[in-house]
Amino acid sequence: MCADDCTGNLERGAHAGIVMNRHSKEMPGPRLLLGAAVCAIVAGLMGCEDKARQVSPPEPASPPARSGHIRLTPEESARMALQLAPVRQGQLLTHREFPATVQPNENELAEVTTLIRGRVVKVSVDVGQDVKKGALLAVLHSMDLGVAEGDYLKAAARLYEAELAHARAKELYEGKAVSLAELLRREAVMKTAQAEAREAKSRLELLGVPQAEIERLDREHTIKADVLLRAPFDGRVIMRNITRGEVVETHQKFFTVANLNDVWVVGNVPEKDVQFIRKEQQVDVLLAAYPHAIFQGTITYVGDVLDPATRTMRLRVTVRNPDRLLKPEMFAFIRVYTPSNPDALSVPLAALQDGPGGKIVFLQRGPGEFEARAVKVGQEQGDLVQVLDGVSAGELVVTKGSFALKSEIERHKIEPTP
């Protein structure tokens, strides 16, 4: 049909050229006739092309892709080496974390002080030094102690004299040399001396003088007036506040000795999480100083009242610390595990990818066909993460290769299924 139209156009063009030449007064030359013929042929061809454009039918449009779905050829699937895992249903342990600090075990903590004022003449230890029970920490020289020791020696001498006089009076009374009244008087003097000796000894004990020093006084009868500060148990000196030559008072704290084999991790629990805390519960302790380490501990104290200002409850965890890695005042987190709903759903962490509006997973819908699904996730436990919404139990999700599928989504601008 197009060929016939073109032929007609050419004939009409040639006829128009001949008619034009007929009205001309002079006969056209060969060049003029050739130009007219070329113009007629071009006009005919253009008309034929326009008509062909109008008649040719439009190309069919490609069918739109299904929302959130991706189709892969067998070659693409083999190249991506996709791995699948089912959505699991069952109880999953979730955890809550509470800020805390490391503190010394107060049951193994001692503040070393003195009961009598004096002058420091010797300091034997420094901060960070390990000490054994009874180790000498410092020596004070005290005039008050010297006076107390002198009083003890005087009382002991008076007692000795009174005991001899009473024994002599008793012998004389038996020989009818003294009266009963004299014997009773000597006995009263002896008992008074005994009371004074006991009082002087008790005063020394109240001043912190050990029994060994009192025995030395009884044996040597010499005054030293030295106050010996000793470690109350095996531990480490974590504080020192004493300098040689200074005069100290009874209210001062000279050393703090702590046994750091066990430490306390003290935290605060918000009111809404109190229900998950119970005594003797096993928990994990994480420290900023050791980001890849987890320390096991036991809840040994749960507060009975809440702080009215912060609405939090005090929590104490006891942690074994044989290597002394946990140091007082370190920042920490107490992680408490709680079981989730028995019907909780979970997927491997490797199945999650970041989508345009949150987390997404890829579900297999058939051979080579996958669906991008938006999901809402909860707590993590190891390699699993709880899924609160978006999937059903038993559905197959892509684990290895999920990132490659995410790249396909971004390349084809496919929106995940909500």
C-alpha positions as CSV (number, residue, x, y, z in Angstrom):
1,M,0.0,0.0,0.0
2,C,2.8,2.3,0.8
3,A,4.5,1.6,-2.5
4,D,1.3,2.5,-4.4
5,D,1.0,5.8,-2.5
6,C,4.6,6.7,-3.2
7,T,4.1,5.9,-6.9
8,G,1.1,8.2,-7.1
9,N,3.0,11.0,-5.3
10,L,5.8,10.7,-7.8
11,E,3.4,10.8,-10.8
12,R,1.6,13.9,-9.3
13,G,4.9,15.6,-8.8
14,A,6.0,15.0,-12.3
15,H,2.7,16.1,-13.7
16,A,2.9,19.3,-11.6
17,G,6.3,20.0,-13.1
18,I,5.0,19.6,-16.7
19,V,2.0,21.8,-16.1
20,M,4.2,24.5,-14.7
21,N,6.4,24.4,-17.7
22,R,3.4,24.6,-20.1
23,H,2.4,27.9,-18.6
24,S,5.9,29.2,-19.1
25,K,6.5,31.2,-22.3
26,E,9.8,29.5,-23.0
27,M,10.6,25.9,-23.2
28,P,12.5,24.7,-20.1
29,G,16.1,23.6,-20.4
30,P,17.3,20.2,-19.4
31,R,18.7,21.3,-16.0
32,L,15.4,22.9,-15.1
33,L,13.5,19.7,-15.9
34,L,15.9,17.6,-13.9
35,G,15.5,19.8,-10.8
36,A,11.8,19.7,-11.0
37,A,11.8,16.0,-11.2
38,V,14.1,15.6,-8.1
39,C,11.9,17.9,-6.1
40,A,8.8,15.9,-7.0
41,I,10.5,12.6,-6.0
42,V,11.7,14.0,-2.6
43,A,8.2,15.4,-1.8
44,G,6.7,12.0,-2.6
45,L,9.1,10.1,-0.4
46,M,8.5,12.5,2.6
47,G,4.7,12.1,2.2
48,C,5.2,8.3,2.2
49,E,7.3,8.3,5.3
50,D,4.8,10.4,7.2
51,K,2.0,8.1,6.3
52,A,4.1,5.1,7.4
53,R,4.7,6.6,10.8
54,Q,1.0,7.1,11.2
55,V,0.1,3.6,10.3
56,S,2.8,1.6,12.2
57,P,1.3,0.2,15.6
58,P,3.0,1.2,19.0
59,E,5.3,-1.2,20.7
60,P,3.7,-3.1,23.6
61,A,4.9,-1.9,27.2
62,S,6.7,-4.3,29.5
63,P,4.5,-5.6,32.3
64,P,5.2,-3.9,35.7
65,A,7.1,-5.9,38.3
66,R,5.3,-7.0,41.4
67,S,5.9,-4.8,44.4
68,G,8.8,-5.9,46.6
69,H,9.6,-9.0,44.5
70,I,12.9,-9.9,42.8
71,R,13.3,-12.6,40.2
72,L,16.8,-14.0,39.6
73,T,17.9,-16.2,36.7
74,P,19.5,-19.5,37.6
75,E,22.9,-18.0,36.7
76,E,22.4,-15.1,39.1
77,S,21.3,-17.4,41.9
78,A,24.3,-19.6,41.4
79,R,26.6,-16.6,41.4
80,M,25.2,-15.1,44.6
81,A,25.4,-18.5,46.4
82,L,22.3,-17.7,48.6
83,Q,21.7,-19.5,51.9
84,L,18.4,-19.8,53.6
85,A,17.2,-20.2,57.2
86,P,13.7,-20.6,58.6
87,V,12.0,-18.1,60.9
88,R,12.2,-19.8,64.3
89,Q,9.4,-19.8,67.0
90,G,10.2,-20.3,70.6
91,Q,11.4,-18.7,73.8
92,L,14.3,-16.2,73.4
93,L,16.4,-14.7,76.2
94,T,16.3,-10.9,76.1
95,H,18.5,-8.7,78.2
96,R,18.3,-5.3,79.9
97,E,21.4,-3.2,80.8
98,F,21.8,-0.9,83.7
99,P,24.7,1.6,84.3
100,A,26.9,0.8,87.3
101,T,30.3,1.4,88.9
102,V,32.8,-0.9,90.4
103,Q,33.3,-0.5,94.2
104,P,35.4,-2.4,96.8
105,N,33.7,-5.1,98.7
106,E,32.9,-3.3,102.0
107,N,32.9,-6.6,103.9
108,E,36.6,-6.8,102.9
109,L,37.4,-3.1,103.4
110,A,39.1,-1.4,106.4
111,E,39.9,2.2,107.2
112,V,43.1,2.2,109.3
113,T,43.2,4.9,111.9
114,T,44.3,5.4,115.5
115,L,42.6,5.9,118.9
116,I,45.3,8.3,120.2
117,R,47.0,11.4,118.8
118,G,50.7,11.3,118.0
119,R,53.5,12.2,115.6
120,V,54.3,10.0,112.5
121,V,57.9,8.6,112.8
122,K,57.7,5.9,110.1
123,V,55.6,5.0,107.0
124,S,56.2,1.5,105.7
125,V,53.8,1.1,102.8
126,D,52.5,3.0,99.8
127,V,49.4,3.0,97.6
128,G,49.0,-0.1,95.5
129,Q,51.1,-2.3,97.7
130,D,49.9,-5.7,98.8
131,V,50.1,-6.4,102.5
132,K,49.5,-9.5,104.7
133,K,47.5,-9.5,107.9
134,G,49.4,-7.9,110.7
135,A,52.0,-6.2,108.4
136,L,53.3,-2.9,109.8
137,L,51.9,0.1,108.0
138,A,53.2,3.0,110.0
139,V,54.6,4.0,113.5
140,L,53.4,6.9,115.6
141,H,55.1,8.3,118.7
142,S,52.5,9.4,121.3
143,M,53.0,11.2,124.5
144,D,49.6,10.2,125.6
145,L,50.4,6.6,125.2
146,G,53.6,7.1,127.1
147,V,51.6,8.5,130.0
148,A,49.2,5.5,129.8
149,E,52.0,3.0,129.8
150,G,53.6,4.8,132.8
151,D,50.3,4.6,134.7
152,Y,50.1,0.9,134.0
153,L,53.6,0.3,135.3
154,K,52.9,2.3,138.5
155,A,49.7,0.4,139.1
156,A,51.5,-2.9,138.6
157,A,54.2,-1.8,141.1
158,R,51.5,-0.8,143.7
159,L,49.8,-4.1,143.2
160,Y,53.0,-6.0,143.7
161,E,53.6,-4.0,147.0
162,A,50.1,-4.5,148.2
163,E,50.2,-8.3,147.5
164,L,53.4,-8.6,149.5
165,A,52.0,-6.6,152.5
166,H,48.9,-8.7,152.5
167,A,50.9,-11.9,152.5
168,R,53.1,-10.7,155.3
169,A,50.1,-9.6,157.4
170,K,48.5,-12.9,156.9
171,E,51.5,-14.7,158.3
172,L,51.7,-12.3,161.3
173,Y,48.0,-12.8,162.0
174,E,48.4,-16.5,162.1
175,G,51.3,-16.0,164.6
176,K,49.1,-13.8,166.7
177,A,51.4,-10.8,165.9
178,V,48.8,-8.5,164.3
179,S,45.2,-8.0,164.7
180,L,42.4,-9.1,162.4
181,A,41.7,-5.5,161.7
182,E,45.2,-5.0,160.3
183,L,44.9,-8.0,158.1
184,L,41.6,-6.8,156.7
185,R,43.1,-3.3,156.0
186,R,46.0,-4.8,154.1
187,E,43.6,-7.0,152.1
188,A,41.5,-3.9,151.2
189,V,44.7,-2.1,150.0
190,M,45.6,-5.1,147.9
191,K,42.1,-5.2,146.3
192,T,42.3,-1.5,145.5
193,A,45.7,-2.0,143.8
194,Q,44.3,-4.9,141.8
195,A,41.4,-2.7,140.6
196,E,43.8,0.1,139.6
197,A,46.0,-2.4,137.7
198,R,43.0,-3.7,135.8
199,E,41.9,-0.1,135.0
200,A,45.4,0.8,133.7
201,K,45.5,-2.3,131.5
202,S,42.0,-1.7,130.2
203,R,43.0,1.9,129.3
204,L,45.9,0.5,127.2
205,E,43.6,-1.9,125.5
206,L,41.1,0.9,124.6
207,L,44.0,2.8,123.1
208,G,44.7,-0.1,120.8
209,V,47.8,-1.5,122.5
210,P,48.0,-5.2,121.6
211,Q,48.3,-7.9,124.2
212,A,51.9,-8.6,123.1
213,E,52.9,-5.0,124.0
214,I,51.3,-5.3,127.4
215,E,53.2,-8.5,128.1
216,R,56.4,-6.7,127.0
217,L,55.7,-4.0,129.6
218,D,55.2,-6.6,132.3
219,R,58.4,-8.2,131.3
220,E,60.7,-5.3,130.5
221,H,59.1,-2.5,132.5
222,T,60.2,0.1,129.9
223,I,58.0,2.7,128.1
224,K,58.2,2.9,124.3
225,A,55.1,5.1,123.6
226,D,55.0,3.8,120.0
227,V,51.7,3.2,118.2
228,L,52.0,0.5,115.6
229,L,49.5,0.7,112.7
230,R,49.0,-2.8,111.2
231,A,47.0,-4.3,108.4
232,P,43.8,-5.9,109.6
233,F,43.8,-8.6,106.9
234,D,45.4,-9.6,103.6
235,G,44.7,-7.0,100.9
236,R,46.0,-4.0,99.0
237,V,46.5,-0.5,100.1
238,I,44.2,1.6,97.9
239,M,44.5,4.9,99.9
240,R,47.2,6.6,101.9
241,N,46.8,9.9,103.8
242,I,49.8,10.1,106.1
243,T,53.2,11.7,105.9
244,R,56.3,11.2,108.1
245,G,56.7,14.0,110.7
246,E,53.1,15.2,110.8
247,V,51.0,15.2,113.9
248,V,47.8,13.2,113.5
249,E,44.5,13.2,115.3
250,T,42.1,10.4,116.2
251,H,39.5,11.4,113.5
252,Q,41.9,11.0,110.6
253,K,42.0,8.0,108.2
254,F,45.6,7.0,107.4
255,F,45.2,4.0,105.1
256,T,42.4,2.1,103.3
257,V,43.1,-1.6,102.9
258,A,40.9,-3.6,100.6
259,N,40.7,-7.2,99.6
260,L,39.9,-7.0,95.8
261,N,39.5,-10.7,95.1
262,D,35.8,-9.9,95.2
263,V,34.4,-6.6,94.2
264,W,30.9,-5.0,94.1
265,V,29.3,-3.6,91.0
266,V,26.7,-1.2,92.1
267,G,24.0,0.0,89.7
268,N,20.6,1.6,89.5
269,V,17.5,-0.1,88.1
270,P,14.6,2.0,86.7
271,E,11.2,1.4,88.3
272,K,9.8,-0.2,85.3
273,D,12.5,-2.9,85.3
274,V,12.3,-3.8,89.0
275,Q,10.1,-6.8,88.2
276,F,13.0,-8.5,86.4
277,I,15.4,-8.4,89.4
278,R,15.7,-11.0,92.1
279,K,18.4,-11.9,94.7
280,E,20.9,-14.6,93.8
281,Q,20.3,-14.1,90.1
282,Q,23.2,-14.7,87.8
283,V,24.0,-11.7,85.6
284,D,26.8,-10.5,83.2
285,V,29.0,-7.4,83.9
286,L,30.5,-5.5,81.0
287,L,33.1,-2.8,81.4
288,A,34.2,0.0,79.1
289,A,37.8,-0.8,79.8
290,Y,37.4,-4.3,78.4
291,P,34.8,-4.1,75.6
292,H,35.2,-7.7,74.5
293,A,35.1,-9.3,78.0
294,I,32.1,-10.5,80.0
295,F,32.4,-11.0,83.7
296,Q,30.0,-13.3,85.6
297,G,28.4,-12.1,88.8
298,T,25.6,-12.7,91.3
299,I,23.1,-10.3,92.6
300,T,23.7,-10.1,96.4
301,Y,21.6,-7.1,97.3
302,V,18.3,-5.6,96.0
303,G,17.2,-2.3,97.4
304,D,14.0,-2.2,99.4
305,V,13.2,1.5,98.6
306,L,13.5,3.6,95.5
307,D,15.4,6.9,95.2
308,P,12.5,9.5,95.2
309,A,14.6,11.8,92.9
310,T,15.6,9.4,90.2
311,R,12.9,6.7,90.7
312,T,15.6,4.0,90.6
313,M,16.4,1.0,92.9
314,R,19.9,0.2,94.1
315,L,21.3,-3.1,92.9
316,R,24.6,-4.8,94.0
317,V,26.4,-7.5,92.1
318,T,29.3,-9.5,93.6
319,V,32.0,-10.4,91.0
320,R,35.0,-12.6,91.5
321,N,38.2,-10.6,90.6
322,P,41.2,-12.9,91.0
323,D,43.2,-11.1,88.3
324,R,42.4,-7.7,89.7
325,L,41.1,-6.5,86.3
326,L,38.1,-4.8,87.9
327,K,39.2,-1.7,89.7
328,P,37.2,0.6,92.0
329,E,35.4,3.5,90.3
330,M,35.4,1.8,86.8
331,F,32.3,2.3,84.7
332,A,30.3,-0.8,84.0
333,F,26.9,-2.2,82.8
334,I,24.9,-4.9,84.5
335,R,23.2,-7.1,81.9
336,V,20.2,-9.0,83.2
337,Y,18.6,-11.7,81.0
338,T,14.9,-12.3,81.0
339,P,13.0,-15.0,79.0
340,S,10.7,-13.7,76.3
341,N,7.3,-14.9,75.1
342,P,7.3,-18.7,74.4
343,D,5.9,-17.8,70.9
344,A,8.6,-15.3,70.0
345,L,9.9,-15.3,66.5
346,S,13.6,-14.9,65.6
347,V,15.9,-14.8,62.6
348,P,19.7,-14.9,62.2
349,L,21.3,-11.4,62.4
350,A,22.8,-12.0,59.0
351,A,19.3,-11.9,57.5
352,L,18.8,-8.3,58.4
353,Q,19.6,-5.4,56.1
354,D,19.0,-1.7,56.2
355,G,16.0,-0.6,54.1
356,P,14.7,2.8,53.2
357,G,12.4,2.8,56.2
358,G,14.1,0.5,58.6
359,K,15.2,-3.2,58.8
360,I,14.2,-5.6,56.0
361,V,14.6,-9.3,55.3
362,F,14.3,-11.3,52.0
363,L,11.8,-14.2,52.0
364,Q,11.9,-16.9,49.3
365,R,8.6,-17.1,47.4
366,G,9.7,-19.7,44.8
367,P,12.6,-20.8,42.7
368,G,14.6,-17.7,42.0
369,E,11.9,-15.4,43.4
370,F,12.4,-13.4,46.6
371,E,10.3,-10.8,48.5
372,A,11.8,-7.8,50.4
373,R,9.8,-7.5,53.6
374,A,10.0,-4.7,56.2
375,V,10.3,-6.0,59.7
376,K,10.3,-4.7,63.3
377,V,13.0,-6.2,65.5
378,G,13.5,-6.5,69.2
379,Q,16.4,-7.7,71.5
380,E,19.4,-9.6,70.2
381,Q,20.7,-12.8,71.7
382,G,24.0,-14.1,70.2
383,D,23.5,-14.6,66.5
384,L,19.7,-14.3,66.7
385,V,17.4,-11.3,66.8
386,Q,13.8,-11.2,67.9
387,V,11.3,-10.2,65.2
388,L,8.2,-8.4,66.6
389,D,6.3,-8.0,63.3
390,G,6.7,-8.7,59.6
391,V,7.3,-12.5,59.3
392,S,5.6,-15.7,60.2
393,A,7.1,-18.9,61.7
394,G,8.6,-21.3,59.1
395,E,9.1,-18.8,56.4
396,L,12.5,-19.0,54.7
397,V,14.7,-15.9,54.9
398,V,18.0,-15.3,53.1
399,T,21.1,-15.2,55.3
400,K,24.2,-15.4,53.2
401,G,23.7,-13.2,50.1
402,S,21.1,-10.9,51.6
403,F,23.4,-7.9,50.9
404,A,23.6,-8.8,47.2
405,L,19.8,-8.9,47.1
406,K,19.7,-5.5,48.7
407,S,21.9,-4.2,45.9
408,E,19.4,-5.5,43.3
409,I,16.6,-3.7,45.1
410,E,18.5,-0.4,45.0
411,R,19.4,-1.0,41.3
412,H,15.8,-1.7,40.3
413,K,14.2,0.8,42.7
414,I,11.9,-1.8,44.2
415,E,10.0,-0.9,47.4
416,P,9.9,-3.5,50.2
417,T,6.6,-5.0,51.1
418,P,5.3,-3.4,54.3
